[in-house]
Amino acid sequence: MNLKFKIMAAGLLVSSLLTSCTKLDEEKFGSLSPDNYYQNEQAALSSVVGVYQLLSYNVDIGDPWRMKEFSTDEFIVPGRASGGWYDQSNVDLTKHVENADNNTIARAWTQIFQEIGTANAVLESLQASPNKDKLKALIAETRALRAYGYFFAMDNWGNVPLVTVARIDPKDLPKTTSRADVYKFIETEMLAAVADLPSIKDVNRAAYYPRFTKESVYTALAYMYLNAQVYTGTAQWQKVVDNCNLVINTGAFSLTPKVIDNFTSTSQASSTEIISAFTKDPTQNAGNNQFILYTQNGLDQLKYNLPFGPANGYSTTQAALDKYENSDVRKSMIEYGPQFYLDGVTPLKYPNGTQLVLIPVQDIIAAQDNEGYKVLKYTPIGAKWSGFNADNDLILERYSNVLLMKAEAIFRQSGSTPEVVSLVNQVRTRSGASSLSSVTLQAIEDERAREFLWEGCRRTDQIRFGDYFTGTWAFKTTVSADFRKLYPIPNQQIKANPNLTQNPGY
């Protein structure tokens, strides 16, 4: 059953864990009761899709995604000379000087734990239903969704409260759980979910898209294992390879001829590369994609014949642009330099006749209108619109990540083997980049940066490779202390729940 027309139609039947531990005496984490348990899969699915919607904030333009991207070398949102867009919390993240009162981090915590709390409530009701034996797949799906939420929480904050119930006793607030124990919980939950989820080989792909399959979970596990040394102190490179092979060996996935096909609304549902995604269709009240609204320069309303004027916010950096060869078609997904209409000839001009020329951000506090390169990954070409909302689906995992994860894991065990070179070159060749004859760790990191620009994994990757701390770029001009590998637990959470322990350094 395709979720595109279902994801918002029924709404959530449960309220959510809004701030994890604030105002607990006022919160209700589930409205389902023995009197209205799910009677069939259709009724249950109406709540599960709400959990998908909340998880999508981690790859959408919400604060969980923004929080991670701000601290990397591929993302910047400068305040504008006109007065718009300035936010000190975002500037602090960009400069790696964030603290526990950072508002962006606080909002991100709320949204991530909102998904976890909602998943708890849905899962609790599913498991208590007299029809639970008929809902095994949906129970597994919800466990995987909750585990994914905890993955994002663990990745960002490390040590977080581990809550698996829909209601929290305000007299017994949860304590901080160590990152290693949260990691074990996620692993256990995902492995349990795999047993009852269908394989991509066993479903009608078009009809089932984009719900989680076994391969969705194998991919998630592979990425967690890829970062296991950061999370637990113990590397798990072979587990990365094993889980990637479980996806590869299905034969069900392949790279699309053009990488942009995974982000164009008209071709996403038929993509052979998308493993996990979130459907959006604002024309059916089924979620929306606002990347174009938040990203593009106002003049792009003319270039793409948009029904609104974009807000000229999100931008990328010279460091990100410089990673691409000129022959690499992925470079064409970034707008930089002199701008033209889609014919590539007619200059895109301001009303005064001056052509728009995009330059790197010069002033993070009061940037001019033309400062900041633009990323067109979720292209407006072919999109359906409802106001400023587009229908491009949001991507969580792609097959190219499986190939590059396997390449890195093999390299870290055996160096630049022919298989490693072949895996990396598959991704490069698809986009017209030159083939490599040998591979280094730096080459793998750079390839990941090129392939997954603005897909929410750059911070995690930079921490794993180390240049999150040692590197400098744009307005991050000094090295960063090791404790910056974790964000601070928001002070408002600690005030609401004194049982929580702040991360070191904050």
N, C-alpha and C positions, 0 to 999 in steps of 0.2 A: 504494500500500500504506500503510494507516494505521499510524502508529508507536505508537499508544497501548499496544498489547500487545507491542510489540517493543523498546521503548526500553531496558529493563533485562534482558530475558529472556536474551539471549546473553552479556551482560556485555562487558567490553572484552577484545579479543584482544591488546591492547597495554598496556604500562605507560606511565607518563606523565612529562612533564617537570616533576617535582614542585616543584623550587625553582629552575629554570632553570640554575643553575650550581653547586649544592652537591652534594658527594659524587658527583661525576661518574664516578669510577672504579667506583662501585658500581651505577650506574644502567644499565638496559637499556631502550631506547626502542622496541623492537619485538620481538615474539615470532614474527612471521610470517617464513617463509623460503622458498627455492625449492621446498622439499618440501611446503609447505602453503599455497601461494598460493590466492587466491580462485578457486573453480571456476565460480561463477555469481553473478548479481546478488544473490540471496538471502543467500548467505554473506557477500558484501561489505557488504551493507546492515546486517548484524548488528554490524559494527564502526563504521559511519558513524553509527548511532543513538547510540552511546556518545559521539561527539563532540558531537552535539546536546545530550545530557544535560549535558556539562561546560560548554558554552556557556550553558546556561540559568542557571548561577549568576549571570550578570550581570543577570538580571532577577528571580531568586529571592531568598530571604532570606539568601543567602550573603554573605560579606565583600565581594566586588566590588561588589554592589549597596549594601550598608550603607555601605561606605567613601564612595561617591559621595553618598549621601543625607544622611549625617551633617553634611556641611558646608554644607547648604542651609537655606533658610527653611521647608521643608516637613516636616522630620523631626527627631525628638529621642527619645532613649531615656534617661530619667533613672534614676539609681540610686534605689532605693526605701528608705523609712525602715526597712523590714523587713530591709534588708541585701542584697536582690537587685538584680541588673542593673547595679550600679556597675562601670564600666570606664574608667579614666583615658584610655586610648587613644581611646575614643569621645568623651569630654568634650573632649579636645584637638582632635579633628576638628570638633566643634560650634563651638568657639571660634576656629578657624583658627589654632591654635598647634601643629599636629602637627609632629613631627620624624622623622628617619630611623630611629628606634627604635620607631616606632609599631607595635604588634602587629597592629592591624586592617589596616593597609596591608600589612604583611608577609604576612599570610595571604591577602589579596586578590591580591597578586603571585603567590603560589604557585598559587592556583586559576586565574587567567587563563592563566598559562604552562603549567599542566597541560593545559588545553584545546588550546593551541597545539602542545605537544609530542605529544599524542595524535594530533592532526590530521596532524602531520608523519609519524608512524609509519604511520598508515592510508594516507595519500597515497602514501608511498614504496612500500608494498606493492601498492597498486592500480596504480601506474605500472609496477611491475616484473612484474606478472602477465602470463602469456602470453595471458590473456583480456582485456587492457586495452582492446582495440578495442570490446569489448562493454560496457565499464564507463565510457564517456566521461561520461555524465551523473553517475554517482556520483563520478568524479574531479572534475568541475566543482563538484559539491555540497560535496565536502570542501575544495576550494580556497576556496570562498566561506565555509565555516565557519571555516577558519583565518584568512582575511582579516578576518572579523568579530572573531575573538579579538584580532588585532593592532590592530584599530580601538579596542577597549576599552583595550588596553595603551597605545596612542599617546595616546588621549584623557586617560588618567589620568596617565601619566608622561612623555609626549612622546618623550624620547630613550631607546630601549630596545634590547636586543640583538635583532638580526634573524637568526633561525635557521630554516632550512628543511630541515634534515636530521633524521633520527630519532635519530642518535647523535652526540654531541659528543666530540671528541678532548680529553681532559683536559689535553693538552699544548698545545692551541691553543684556548683559551677565547674566546668571542665578545666583541667590543668593543661599546661603545654606538654605535648607529646614530642619526643625527640624526632629529628628528621629521619634517622635510621628506622625507627619504628613506624613512622608514617609510610616510608618506602615499602616496608614489609607488608603493611596493610594493603597498599595499592596493588602490589604484586599478587597477593593472595586473592584479592577481589577480582582482579582481571583474569587470573588463571581459572577461577571458579566460573566466571561469566562465559569464558570461551566454550566450556562444555555444552552449554545450552543455547548458544547463538548459532545461527545458520552460517554456512560458508557462502561466499559469493557464488560458488559453483552450484548451490542448491536453491537459489532464488531466481525469480524473474528480475533481472538486474534493473531494467527500466522502471518497473513497478515498485521495487523495494527501495530504490535510491531515495534518500541518502542514509538510510538507517545503518546502525552498526552491524557489522558481520564479524565472524572470527578474525578475518584479515584486518579489520579496523583495530581490534585489540592487539593482535600480533605486532602491528606497526607501532601502536602506543607503547607496548612493552619494549620493543626494540629501542625506541628513543629514550625511554627511562633507563634501560640497561646501558645505553651509550654514555649516559651521564652518571652511572652508578658510582664511579670513583669520586666524583664531586659530592654526591649525596651521602655515601656511606663509607668512603675510604677504600673500598674494594672494587677493582675493575671487573667488568663482566663482558668482555669483548666477545667471547664465544657465544654467549646468550644473544648478543646483538645479531651475530651471523645466523644463528639457528632460527630466530624469529623472522628475520628478513627472508630466509629461505622458505619458511612456511608460506609467505606471501608470494614469493617468486614462483615457487613450484606449483601453484595453482594454475599457472598459465593464463590467468584471467586478466592480468594487468599488463599494460605496456605504455611506453611514452607516446603521447599524442604527437602527430607530425609537427604541430606548432604549440609551443608552451602557452600561448595566449588562449588557445581553445579551452583551457581549464578555467578560464576566468570570464569568458564571453558568455553572456546569459543564454544565447541561442544554441550553444554547443556543449554546455556543462553536463547535462543529463546523459549525453551519449559518450562522454569521455571515458576512455579505457585507462586513464591515469588516476582519476580521483578515487581515493580509498574511503575518505570520510569528509563529509561536507554538511552544510546547513542550508536548506532551501529558503529562498526569499521571494516573495511575490506581493508587493504592496498593493497591486490592483485587486488582490483577493483578501486583503487584510491579513496576509500571511508573512509578516516580517518585512524588513527592508534593508537595502544596502545604501549607505550614505557616504561611501568613500569619495565619490566625485564631488559631492556637496562640500565636504570638509577639506578636500585637497586642492582642487584646481583653481587657477587664477580666474578672476571674474570675466576676462575676455574669452575664456573657453566656452562661455555661453554661446558666443557667435560661432566659434570653430566647430562645435559639436551640435549646434542647434538645440541647446538644452532649454527646458521649460523654466529655468531659474538661473540666477547668477551665483556661481560657486563662491565659497567664503574665503578662499586663499589662505588656508591654514597649514595643513600637513605638508612638509617638504622633506626632501632628502639632501644629501651632502655631496660635496666634491669627492670625498673619500669613497663613497658608494659608487659614484659614476665612474671613477678612475679604474675600478676593478674590471671593467668590460673592455674587450677588444672592439674595434670599430665594426668588425664583421659579425659580431655577436648580436643576433636579433633581439636579445633581451635588453640591449641598450636602448632600442627604439621604444621600449616601454617607459622610458624616462624622458620628460620634456626638459630641455635645457637649451640655452643659447637663443638665437633669433627664432621667433615663432611664426608659423604660417598656418593658413587654412589647410583642410585635409588634402587639397590638391598639391600641397608641398611647394607651391609657387607664390600664391597670393599672400603678402605679409599680413599678419594679424596686428591690427593697429588700434591704439587708443583714439578717442574722438578727436584729439588734436593732431592726428596724423602720424604720431610716433609709433614705430614698430615695437611690440613687446619683445624684450630680450631678457631671458631669465638668467640670473647670475647667482652664485652661491650667497648664502646668508652672510651679510657683513655685520649686522647689528642684531643681537638676539633680543634686545629690548625694544627697539624702534626701527624695524626693518622697513625698507621701501616696498612698494607693491610688486616690483619685479625680482625681489630677492627670494631665492629658494627654488630648487629644481622640483619637478612634480613627477610622481609615480603613477602610471596609468595601468596598473596591474588589473584592476577591475574596470575594464574599458567601458565607456559609455556607448560605444558603437554597437548597435543592435539591442540595447537595453530597452525594456519597457519602463515607463515612468508613471508615478503617481505623485504629482508635485515634484519635490526634490528627492524622492525615494526611488531607487533603481531595483531591478529584480535579479541582479547577479547573485548567484549563490556564493556563500562564504566557504572557503576551503580550509579544512583542518589538516588533512594528510594527503599527500600525493605519492605516486609510485617512484618518482625521481628521488624522494627522500629515502625510500627503501634501498635504492641502488647506492646512494652516497653514504648512507649509514653502514651498509655492508662493506663498502670500500674502506671507510675509515677504520672499522673494527678489524678488518684483515690487516690493514697497514700497521696498526698499533701492535699487532701480534707478529707480523712477518715482514714488514717493510713493503717496498714498492714492487709487488708481484705482478705478473702479467694480468691476473684477474682484477687487481686493484685498478690498473691502468685502463683496462677494458670497461669497467664499471663507470669510472669517471668520464671516459671519452664518450660513452653512450649519451650522457647528459649534455656534454659539450657539443657533440656533433649535431644533436637535434637542433641546437640554436645557432649553428654556423660558426662556433668558436673553433680555433685550431686544435688539432689532436695533440695530445701529450705523449711523449715517449717514455717518460717516467713521472712519478708522482711524489710529492713531499707532503708533510702534514699541512704546511702553509698553503699548498695548492688545493688541498681538500677543503680547508677552511674558506679560502677565497671562492671556491666553486659553490659551496653552500651559501655564501653571502650573495653571489650572483643569482643563483637559482631561487632562493627563498626570500628575496628582498620583500620586506614588509609582510611576511607571513608569520611573524611572531616568534621566530626561533633564534634570532641573532644574539640576544643577550645570553641565552643559555649556551649557545655555541661559543661566544667570546669568553665566557667564564671557563668552559671546558678547555679551550685552547690557550687561555691565559692572558690574551691581550686586552681583556676587559680591564685588567689592572695595570698592565704595563704600557698600553697604547695611549696615544693622544690623538685628538681629532677635533675639528671645528672648535667648540667652546669648552671641550674637556682638555685642559692644557697641562695637567699634571698626572702622575701615576696615582692609582687608587689603592687604598689599604685593602687587605684581604677580607676584612669583615664586610666589605661592600658586596660580597657574593650573595648576601642575604639582605633583603629589605627589612627595615624596622617594623616590628608589630606596632600598629597605630596606638598612640597614647590613649585615644578615646576607648579602645578595646580594653586596655590594661586598667583604666579607671573604672570601667564597668565590671571588669572581672579581675580582681587582684590575684587570682590563681595563675594568671598568665605570666610568663617570664619573658622579659625583653631579650632580643638577640644581642650578642656581644658587640660592643663598639658604639651602641646607641644609648 
